[in-house]
Amino acid sequence: MKFFATCPKGLEPVLFDELQALNVEAPKQTLAGVYFSGGLQAAYRACLWSRVANRILLELHRCPAETADALYRGVQQIKWLEHMRPEGTLTIDFTGQSEGINHSRFGAQKVKDAIVDQIRDETGRRPSVDRMKPDLRVNVHLQRGEATIAVDISGDSLHRRGYRLQSGSAPMKENLAAALLYRCGWPEKAAEGQALLDPMCGSGTLLIEGVLMAADIAPGLFRRDYGFTYWTQHNSALWKSLLEEANERRDAGLKMVRSRFEGFDADAKVLNIARDNARRAGVESLVHLERRELSRLTRSASDEHGLVVTNPPYGERLGEEPTLFFLYQHLGERLKADFAGWQAAVFTGNPELCRMMKLAADKTYKLYNGAIPSQLQIFNIRARARAEAAMAVQKPSDQPESDVAGVLDAEPDVQVAPVELSDGAQMLVNRLNKNLKQLSKWAQRQDITCYRLYDADLPEYSAAIDIYNDWVHVQEYQAPKSVDMVKAFARLQEIVAVLPSVLGVPAEKIILKQRRRQQGSSQYEKRDQTERYIDVTEGGCRILVNLEDYLDTGLFLDHRPIRLQIQQQAKGGDFLNLFSYTATASLHAAKGGARSTTSVDMSATYLNWAKKNFALNGFAEARNHFLQEDCIKWLKGQKGQSYDLIFMDPPTFSNSKRMHDVLDVQRDHVGLIDLAMGLLRPGGKLIFSNNYRRFKLDPQLSERYQVVDITRKTIDLDFKRNSKIHQCFEISAL
């Protein structure tokens, strides 16, 4: 019999070696798999013991298939009653195309027709299609006008062992995990009793696969059904004997394991999933799982040698670059500090970030994790690394302390290593000192405790630095793709490193985020669960801000002059705040003596936040109303209501699920303004603002209303360098 074992791209050499070890005949490596020959025993062993293969295909026939009719005739050359019962079920997996077959669904339909028609003609009965659990899975691959027709005797993909019913975010497939361990030489290390440690273990796949290898446990033992289970040529006696052999090897192997298996993760929830997976695999007694931050990574004193293997989060899936930079840096520091004599392996979709580890890779393999191009980088942690790491953390006595704990997208335990200041960093220090001298005195005179200190004043140090009482909020602007990310990160480290000494704040009060171009409502989405609020002051109002849980803090600092203007103009009138966010403009209106305020926003979270702000300032809800509504829909439904002063600050773009329609401020601003002006009393005023840098007010509005561009008046001293931070207009009746 001729077989083809499929595997993910890049794993062909690993699968070839594995099949050779299983003593199959004539293995031949090719793209995405390995051909081999043998009897049923060889195929069954491959299904039961292969840790890398996805499927085992039994080739039945090859035929010309340039057209649909040729494919139909070729499929009918096979005697299908030798493979399935007349009343059985089947499904067709079809790949490839030709001049006459340009769609896989069409090709699958022709194959199904050929099989069903043949069986119906011979028996008067016809099989049915079952895509979930068919009796027979037929695989057809069409290439260069030739179709290869095979029976898939593995059934469901072999990577689905059966022990993993749940997984964490972005899980690694079991056969990929096994292939990585093969590449690291884990079976040989396990035979020597070396340890296996995963410092970011997630749902435990690497560890569990490592135990299965060390204990000689066949990965196929956890599966109940295979593609051959209901195949009419299935030899149940042969399969039973192979299962008995595998069970005996498992029982013996578990008694022989000498390695320690440890997995750490910061997420308690995902560790519970890992424990359940280990229990279903029958190896829970061998795997130690513990909640532990990466900064606390250490090896057991009893383990002189071992393998650290891990699959860190990917930037495009779980984390964002600032968090990942620190993560890789910490991993490198901990490996150098405590794992001399070990081997480390990092499998990553962000291979450039491995440079942050400051370790030279001894081997690199290009692989794929699903569709993501990835690399496995293997490092030998040499004995001198521990001494180098110890020297790196020593500081001369005349050097100021510069260790900084940064909270990155709500990662409270991330720390920045000491950074030696470059000439550029010294220029940054000088600029910060200059700005601080000017702005701190100005803020004191203005009775404000929150302001922007720095806004990419030096282009190389591209970040916004805001002061909130004795806290510092740093937002790194996303660097263009042309900028080397490691250099950009080094500058970010310098920014954070100088702030404690320049501003006189403890490191733990520096919050770091990365600001990207926002999509829809992403800037308002929750990122953490600290619920830590800081009470700041502005224009006599006390305002709660949250620096950690969201990208924005609950207070747009650039709108300060607008809010103070509203405070001065709202006295005795009814004030309406549309797209109110945390309603700080309404708070200022109430402070100025407004008869009533109405704040409209879609988010219950932000409206509750607004209510806290009002309560903090002693304003009752009787005259201050908070409406959770889609502003556009709400405006269209208003009749009889009118206001003396209206503030509208819509987002640039929003496609929130709660919205009736998609909002585009450039496209929709005329309609929004018309609706708002319809609620304005005689002598009233609409203040319209937005932060779209390329915004152009439609000229037709000046024909209908009196429009005054007040943008320059609404840019305070701390935003003079960024005069395009927003645009603002006063609109009233002609």
Buried (B, 14 or more C-beta within 10 A) or exposed (E): BBBBBBBBEBBBBBBBBBBEEBEBEEBEEEEBBBBBBBEBBBBBBBBBBBBBBBBBBBBBBBBEBBBBEBBBBBBBEBEBBEBBBBEBBBBBBBEBBBEBBEEBEBBBBBBBBBBBBBBEEEEEEBBEEBEEEBBBBBBBBBEEBBBBBBBBBBBBBBBBBBBBEEBBEBBBBBBBBBBBBBBBBBBEBBEEBBBBBBBBBBBBBBBBBBBBBBBBBBBBBBBEEBBBBBBBEBBEEEBEEBBEEBEEBBEEBBEEBEBBBBBBBBBEEBBEBBBBBBEBBBBBEBBBBEEBBBBEBEBEEEBEBBBBBBBBBBBEEBBBBBBBBBBBBBBBBBBBBBBBBBBBBBBBBBBEBBBBBBBEBEEEBEBBBEEBEBBBBBBBBBEEBBEEBEEBEEEEEEEEEBBBBBBBBBBBEBBBBBBEBEEBBEBBBEBBEEBBEEBBEBBEEBEBBBBBBBBBBBEBBBBBBBBBBEBBBBBBBBBEEEEEBEEBBBBBBBBBBBBBEBBEBEBBBBBBBBBBEBEBBEBBEEBBEEEBBBEBBBBEBBBBBBBBBBBBBBBBBBBBBBBBBBBEBBBEBBBBBBBBBBBBBBBBBBBBEBBBBBBBBBBEBBBEBBBBBBEBBEBEEEBBEBBBBBBBEBBEEBEEEBBBBBBBBBBBBBEBEEBEEEBBBBEBBBEBBBBBBEBBBEEBBBBBBBBBEEBEBEEEBBEBBEBEEBBEEBBBEBBEEBEEBBBBBBBBBE
